[in-house]
Amino acid sequence: MARTRIPLLASVLLLVFPGISQAGQPPDINYQVHCQGCHVPDGTGIPPEVPSLVADMGRFLQVEGGRAYLVQVPGTSNSPLSNADVATLLNWMLETYAQASLPADFKPYTEAEVAVYRAELLLDPAARRGALLARLGADPNPGL
């Protein structure tokens, strides 16, 4: 009996919320479905394991390699979202959570740019993040 409840519940959820399984959702919905579980509703994350979007996301755009990093982190690069949806979501996240730290010359991500960065595998996200934060003069291991 218990084994039949999960598929039944999934079916009901898809009937009630059909957009969960479809592409092209608004970025705030994509954030709730794909990012909020770790980065929490207000984007502050759960440091040190889950970085704060508010504290660091916009700052990564200020250093070489940071723009690619935001696309190449596993949660972004491995998401089921299309490149267009990832670009829209990243732009929304930057404008929503990191407005204060965006560079003055901020250029929104494009679908083509996301496709290029996603094609490059990031082998050690934590090491890359630490190196980028060190270049920015921030503690690469906050809370440790």
C-alpha positions in Angstrom: 0.0 0.0 0.0 2.8 2.5 0.9 4.5 1.9 -2.4 1.5 3.1 -4.3 1.2 6.3 -2.4 4.3 7.9 -3.8 3.4 7.6 -7.5 -0.1 8.6 -6.6 1.1 11.7 -4.8 3.5 12.6 -7.6 0.6 12.3 -10.1 -1.6 14.5 -8.0 1.1 17.1 -7.6 1.7 17.2 -11.4 -2.0 17.7 -12.0 -2.2 20.5 -9.4 1.1 22.0 -10.4 1.8 21.0 -14.0 4.4 23.7 -14.5 6.8 21.9 -12.1 7.7 19.4 -14.9 7.7 21.9 -17.8 10.3 24.2 -19.2 9.9 28.0 -19.6 8.7 28.7 -16.0 9.2 32.2 -14.5 12.6 32.5 -12.8 11.1 32.9 -9.3 9.3 29.5 -9.8 12.5 27.9 -11.1 14.4 29.3 -8.1 11.8 27.7 -5.8 12.0 24.4 -7.5 15.7 24.1 -8.3 17.6 26.4 -5.9 15.7 27.4 -2.8 16.1 24.0 -1.1 19.8 24.9 -0.4 20.1 28.6 -0.9 16.8 29.2 1.1 14.0 31.6 0.2 16.0 34.8 0.9 19.2 33.6 -0.8 21.3 33.6 2.3 22.2 30.0 2.0 23.5 27.9 4.8 27.2 28.8 5.2 29.8 27.4 4.9 28.4 24.5 3.0 25.9 26.5 0.9 27.1 29.9 -0.1 25.1 33.1 0.3 23.8 34.5 -3.0 23.4 37.8 -1.2 26.9 38.0 0.1 28.9 36.6 -2.9 27.0 36.1 -6.1 27.4 39.6 -7.6 31.0 39.8 -6.4 32.0 36.8 -8.6 31.2 39.0 -11.7 34.0 41.3 -10.5 36.8 38.8 -11.0 38.0 36.8 -14.0 36.5 33.4 -14.1 33.7 34.3 -11.8 31.1 34.6 -14.5 31.8 31.1 -15.8 31.8 29.7 -12.3 28.2 30.8 -11.6 27.1 28.7 -14.6 29.5 25.8 -13.9 28.6 25.1 -10.2 26.9 21.7 -10.1 23.5 23.0 -9.1 23.4 25.1 -12.2 25.3 23.1 -14.8 23.5 19.9 -13.9 20.0 21.3 -13.6 17.4 20.1 -16.0 16.7 23.6 -17.1 17.5 24.7 -20.7 20.3 27.1 -21.3 17.8 29.9 -21.9 16.1 29.2 -18.6 19.4 29.1 -16.8 20.4 32.5 -18.2 17.0 33.9 -17.2 17.3 32.4 -13.7 20.8 33.6 -13.1 19.9 37.1 -14.2 16.9 37.1 -11.9 19.0 35.8 -9.0 21.7 38.4 -9.6 19.1 41.2 -9.8 17.0 39.9 -6.8 19.7 38.8 -4.4 23.0 40.5 -5.4 21.9 43.9 -6.7 24.1 45.7 -4.2 27.3 43.9 -5.4 26.6 43.9 -9.2 29.3 45.6 -11.2 28.2 48.9 -12.8 28.9 47.3 -16.2 26.8 44.2 -15.5 25.7 42.4 -18.7 23.0 39.8 -18.4 23.8 36.2 -19.2 22.6 35.0 -22.6 21.5 31.5 -23.7 24.6 31.2 -25.9 27.0 32.2 -23.1 25.4 29.7 -20.7 25.8 26.9 -23.3 29.5 27.6 -23.7 30.1 27.7 -19.9 28.0 24.6 -19.3 30.0 22.6 -21.8 33.1 23.1 -19.6 33.2 20.6 -16.7 34.1 22.1 -13.3 36.0 19.4 -11.5 36.4 21.0 -8.0 33.8 23.7 -7.4 34.9 24.3 -3.8 38.5 25.0 -4.9 37.4 27.3 -7.7 35.1 29.2 -5.3 37.9 29.5 -2.8 40.3 30.8 -5.4 37.8 33.3 -6.7 37.0 34.6 -3.2 40.7 34.9 -2.4 41.1 37.1 -5.5 38.3 39.2 -4.2 40.0 39.5 -0.8 37.3 37.5 1.0 37.8 34.6 3.3 37.6 31.5 1.1 36.5 29.3 4.1 34.0 31.4 6.1 32.8 29.7 9.2 35.5 27.0 9.2 
